[in-house]
Amino acid sequence: MRDTPTRRDFLAAGAGVAALAAAPRFAFGQAATTFRVGSLCPISGGGSSYGSGMQKAIEIALAEVNGDGGAGGRKLELFSEDSQTKPEAAVLAAKKLIEVNKVQAILGTWSSGVTLAVMPLTDAANIIEMNTSGAPAISTLDTKDLVWRFQATNDQIGAAFGAAAEKRGFKRAATMAFNNASGIGNTEGFKKVWEKAHGKVVASVVYEPNRPSYRTELQQILGAKPDVVVTGSYLPDSTILLREWYQTGQDVKWIMPGWAANADLVKALGNEVVEGVIAVDAISNEGAASYKRLDAEYQKAMGKSISTNVYAAMTYDMVISLALAMEAAGPGATVAQVNGKIRDVSNPPGTKVFSFAEGKKLLAQKQKVNYEGASSRLDFDKYGDVTPDFGMYVIEKGQIVRKDVITL
Amino acid sequence: MTLADFVNLLINGTVEGLLMALPALALTLVMAIARFPNAATGDYMTVSAYAAVGVQWLIPGSLLLAAVGAIAAGVAVSLLFYLWVFRALRGRPLVASLVASIGVAFFARSILTFSVGQDQLALQVPMMRAWNFSGIRVLPLDLVVAAVSIVAMALLFTLLRLTPVGRQMRAVADNPDLARASGIRANRVLLVLWAVVGALCALGGFLFGAKSVVSPELGWEQLIPAFAAMILGGIGSPAGAVAGAVLLGIAQELSVPLVGPSYKIAVAFAVLLLVLLVRPRGLFGVAIAAR
């Protein structure tokens, strides 16, 4: 091995140092006039069909805020990382965002596993965390009130299942849950609502992931002769459940979450098997001006309607509500002061506003504003959770047709 | 619980067991002849299942062609990794091959997810209603799964018992040194072994995919149950692997009315523990200390 550095080594080292100095992300003397925001969307992994759109929506909102002169006298500065939809990868990325980029908020964590893994870090750093995850535990673990959830909780989704079952006039409900916090959360949420009106569910089962067959579990459920089975399930297990149920020939209806009963399920099983399956999922705030404006921008950037990605509407709202809170907190506010204003600018009372610019104008006149988001009315409860509306869909001839909107 | 319910559980358990017997056989053969636990067994299943989906994508409709495609892919991938990785590690300690097989497993899966993505795929299987014999429901697909498994096992046992190369395989399994001294060419035996292992994994992956869905973790998730079946049956014993798999399958399903589906897997492992306490070498195992 050579032990004296050659000219080539010097060149390489020199180039490396130059690159390091030139890299904008490595700015040492960050201007105090920016508010640093980290985005941690699921660009790859299980959430990859949503991640890129979520990040794009953050960029759209950021351009809107900065284009209007920033918030509270500061521009927003964005640092983006990929959570890979994996808790381990997300923790590393969050560490980098917090320690290297010194971000003051992390936005866009998607699955509950990722959010629950990142929360201890953001909590320890006393920065804001905004997510689109459903696990009920996120509410209770958020002791400093720094965590904001833009998605329905599993409890709320369960309640929406209950409302859907009610609308369809079912009498004998049974539940099947995938054995994790989200799956069980959904069916428990359903039971809470259902048992008030109808007494106990006729049967319920919690099943294990990755089984070749769920016949035995189905036998437990179908033996109780339910007229509807409500599931807290995912796509692969739902595929197996429905295929095996169809083959038994027993007549029963299904209510499933929208992320399980989707176009891929239809593709896997064919139109006949999934005919009449009821899907329930959160929907965006489709009537609002904020939604329509974002839809136009999103269409331009992604070539698709924002209705294809409910989570992107949520990440958009994250930036807008954060920026309005900064505006309300005034110039030079600390993270805690900004955080304290998030409810003020999003919840009633106050004049309804549908964009950052509208809100900024009214805030300058010392008026109270109530931001109506693209994803939901965006009214945070004491846990920092919102209550979106839900759509009830029925699969008809392979098409997923919306039948009703459920407002909890 | 009625008698019909009980029989249904028994059927479910037997079918799951017969399905699990295929990778368990593949594991136990490698254990007996190449002498290491092949952690890539599950991923050979996965690759084969994807090959079956690929064949169906090219030539829609035919399940038989898909099965042939799966077997071809399984044999190819198994031979490839033997020639590329495991042959070079022959004669090294067991740990070297074991660790290499874990690497092979990750490698195969990464190539797969890189090229086809993480999304689930499904084999197009004709939907047929179950036959209902006064409450006892039999799925035609389950009968196919059971029949294919049984035929595959019959072929394997014919190969091992009645053909010259089968005798040579058993000779190598019994005593590699003596086999070499009697002029058995280990290379040929090992090529046959890995081809058979590939075919078994392929059938397992194909049937698993036909019953459930095809995803990148399909086979990897079945590795532990297959290991358990092999150990229960006695390491290195093909008949034991089948018996172990079926016993675990039945124990698992029959326990559901007692402990619920969340704990059925734990019950299967409790059975494994009990059997090993009474009979440490497994059901059909040979006492290794005697050698």
Interface residues (C-beta under 8 A of the other chain):
Chain A: G45 G46 S48 N179 V205 V206 Y207 E208 N210 R211 P212 S213 R215 T216 E217 Q219 Q220 G223 L235 P236 T239 I240 R243 E244 Y246 Q247 T248 G249 D264 K267 A268 L269 G270 E272 V273
Chain B: D5 N8 L9 N12 V15 E16 L19 Q118 D119 Q120 L121 A122 V125 M127 M128 R129 A130 N132 R137 L139 L141 F208 K211 S212 V213 S215 E217 E221 Q222 E253 V256 P257 G260 P261 S262 K264 I265
